Amino acid sequence: MNNDSLWSIFINACLINNFVLAYFLGICPFLGVSGKLDTATRMGGAVTFVMLVSSMCAYGIQNLLVLIDAPYLKLISFIAVIASTVQLVEMFIKKVSPVLFRALGIFLPLITTNCAILGLALFQTNKGYGFAQSIVYALGAGMGFTLALVLMAGLREKLELAKTPDIVKGTAITLMLAGLLSMCFMGFAGLGN
């Protein structure tokens, strides 16, 4: 079991080693859904929920696989749990908020292939986190993912109002903003031990 404090795990996952801006995991929804602040916030919430459920399941699966001496099934088990959780979230959002379901479009089912979620499950098991630490790690990673989406969406909405040269409009300015955000988050590296 890892002896890191819960606060340290949360700050590490949220800011210092942000899944999007430090590990570059989950770039597809980061670039695709960060056009509007409202959509980015809701997508961050959906990803955070899937991360929480996946984290809890990954902890149980890891313990079960160690118990039956079948660690080689870890990856396929994690993928099955993540896909099932995303289907649950997709059905829930479609039922509760059809407008949000249409706004998220293809990016909602793409949570299944979001490498940030699979990375979370693999990282937490490799670090040897206990159950509470896994939950805090998932919350920190989800909050960090949401923070990255919201920051990018806010910048992109402000940028729509600014006069930008035609040569950098669209994808070019979006990638430049992502790079600048990533460099800004590198400043949090001094908080870690």
N, C-alpha and C positions, 0 to 999 in steps of 0.2 A: 504494500500500500504506500502511496505517495504521501509525504508529510507536509506538502504545501498548504498554507492557510486558504480558506475559502475566498477571502477578499483578494488575495494574491492571484488565485486562479481566475477569478472574475475579471480583474483589471488586465491580466495577461491576455485572456481570450478576447476581451472587448477592444482594448486599445493597443497594447504592445505588439501582440501577434494577431492583429485583425485578419480574419480569414480572407477578406477581399483585398485589403490594401497592403498587407504584408506577405501573405501566402499566395495571393492572386488566385484564390479559389472562388468559384461562383461569379465569374466575370460576365457570363451570359445574361443572367437577370440584372446584374449591376448596370450593364450598359443598356439593356433592353427595356427595363421597367422604370428607370430613373428619369424619365421625361417629365413626369408630373408628381408633385409632392404627395398627393393623396394616394395615388396608386403605389408609390414607393413605400409609403408607411404600411399599407395593408399587405403588400408583398413581404415586407420585413416581418410583420406579425405572423404570416403564414409560415415563412421559413423558420422563424423562432419556435413556433409550435411543433413543426416537424422535427427540428433539432432536439427539442425536449423529449418528445416521444422516442425518437431514434436513440437518444443517449440512454434513456432508461432501458430500452430493449437491448441495446448493445451491451450494457453492463450485465444484464441477465444472461444473454446469449454467450458472452465471454466466459462467465462462470460455469454455465452448463457445458460448453465445449471443453473447458479445462477438466471438468469433472468426468466426462466420458472419453477424454483423451482424443479429441477430434478437432484440434485447432485449425486444421486445413479447411474447415467448413466456415470459417469466420467471415470471409469476404462475401460469399454467396448468401449467407444468412443475413448479413447487414443489408445487402441490396434488396432482399425480399422484404425485410421489415420497412425499409425506407419507401419502397414502391407501394406497399400496402398503406402506409401512413399518408402518403401523398394522395392516394385514391380517396381515402376518408376525408381529407381536407378539401379536395376538389368537389366531392359530392355535397359536403356541408356548405361550402361557399356558393355552389350553384343553387342550392335550396334556399339559403338565407338571403343572399345578395346577388341576383342575376346580373345586375349592372356591374358589380365588381368582377364577377366571373368573366363577363365580356371584356372588361377593361384589362384584366390580366392576360387574357387570350392564351396564346400558346405557352407563355412563360409559367403558368400554373402547373401543367403536367410536366414541364421541364424541371420542376423541383426534384423530380425523381432522379434525373441525371445530374443534379447539381452536385458537383464534386465537393463543395463545402460541407454538405451533410455527411457524405461518406467519409470525408477527411476527419470530421468531428468524431465519428464512431471509431475510426482507426487510431486517431491521436490519443483519445481518452483511454483506450484499452492499452496502447503501448506505454502510456505514462503511468499506468497502474493506479488510476483514480478509484476511490471507493464510490459508493452510491451517491452520497451527498456531494462529493467533489465532482462527480460526473454531471449532476444536475446543475451545479453552479457553473461548470465549464460550458455546458450547453446554453445556459442563460446568457453568459458573457459573450459567447460566440454569436448567438442570435441577436443580442443587443448591438454588438459590433457590426454585424451584417446590416441590421436596420439603420444604424448610424451612418454607415457608408452610403447606403441607398438614399437616405434622407438628405445627407450633405450634397450628394451629387445631384439629386432632384432639385434642391434649392438653388444650387449654382446654375443648373441648366435652365430653370425657370427665369432667373435673373438675367441670364445671358440672352434669352429671347427678346428682352427689352432693350438690350444694348446694341449699338451699331458695331457690327463686326465685319471685317473684310470678307468678301465672297470666297476667297481662297481657303479660309479656315472654317467656314460654316459647316454644320453637320457633324460628321464623324470625326473630322480632324480636331475640332475644338473640344469635342467630348473626350477623346483620348488624351489630349493635352491636360484637360482638367483632372482626369483620372490619375495621370502621372503626378501632377502637382499635389493632389490629395494624398497619394501614396507617400510622396516625399515628406509631406507635413506629418503624417503618422509615424514616420521614422524617428521623429523627435521624441516619441514616447518610449523609445528603446532604452533610454536611460533610467526609466522607472523599474525595469526588471532587474533581477539579480543574476 
